[in-house]
Amino acid sequence: MKTIAIIPAYNEESTIENIIKMTSLFVDEVLVVNDGSTDRTVEATKNTGAILIDNIVNRGLGKTIQRGYDEAIKRGADIVVQIDADGQYDPKEIPKLIQPILENKADLVLGSRLENLKYKMPWLKKQGNKAFTWLLRRLTGADIKDGQTGFRATRKEVLETFEILGDFTYTQEMIVKASEKGWRISNVPINFYQRNAGESRLMPGPLSYAWRAWIIIIRTLRDYDPLRFFGIPGIIFVIAGLMFGTAFLYKFAIVGFIGHTPAVILTALLIIVGVQMIFMALMADMMRK
């Protein structure tokens, strides 16, 4: 089976050459997708013999990954390995990543980082990874160990059945869509190291990470589990409205009047909004399916 590795790169001049050379030992071809780098990433890549795909402007990680997958399939890949250019993943672990596919035991293999961290990952980022992974397990029913990993191997047939639409959400999107199509998902423990140089291009700081993490979680729930996302708040609103309404009716039965017009209006609004959200949940779930 022909194996092609794709390496998305944005301003990784100090590490890209070594990663390409190490990766090329374990795959048939290496594709580097340069996402509008402003440093010497392109020049460093040209010295390695890797195939270079160049985004003239920065298009974001999701579109860059999708372009790499498309090009790998065009070049006849049976298995596509995705690995980062910053040196946090070890190319020597590519063989064990693709082994479940070669043995026909899996279609998408995720390199699970959290069991073998080789540096002290920031607490906020570690908890965020655990939250994403828990969410993906709930959405897919699959035994996902690390839903955020950027080191993964995928059978070409899996990639041909869907397209990546998100940017920072592509890691979750691939897993959810593969699960929905019935593809087998497996996990392989891998080592995860400190960046060789510079700061993360995706998560420059803890506040930025926390903000984006919550946005990704909310969008993932909204897009892939709208029945719960809209339905549960809708039910809560309706129940709250009914409780207020019951209290007012009880008061009316006892004293003969209700009073507090704003409270009565609030009761009606809670029930109306709740019913609308439940209806929205049903419609969104139907559209998704």
HELIX and SHEET records of a PDB file:
HELIX    1   1 ILE A   16  THR A   23  1                                   8    
HELIX    2   2 THR A   41  LYS A   46  1                                   6    
HELIX    3   3 LEU A   61  LYS A   74  1                                  14    
HELIX    4   4 PRO A   91  GLU A   93  5                                   3    
HELIX    5   5 ILE A   94  LEU A  102  1                                   9    
HELIX    6   6 TRP A  123  THR A  140  1                                  18    
HELIX    7   7 LYS A  156  LEU A  159  1                                   4    
HELIX    8   8 TYR A  170  GLU A  180  1                                  11    
HELIX    9   9 PRO A  206  TYR A  224  1                                  19    
HELIX   10  10 PRO A  226  VAL A  255  1                                  30    
HELIX   11  11 THR A  261  ARG A  288  1                                  28    
SHEET    1   A 7 ILE A  51  ASN A  55  0                                        
SHEET    2   A 7 GLU A  29  ASP A  35  1                                        
SHEET    3   A 7 THR A   3  ALA A   9  1                                        
SHEET    4   A 7 ILE A  79  GLN A  82  1                                        
SHEET    5   A 7 ARG A 152  ARG A 155 -1                                        
SHEET    6   A 7 LEU A 108  SER A 112 -1                                        
SHEET    7   A 7 ILE A 185  PRO A 189  1                                        
END                                                                             
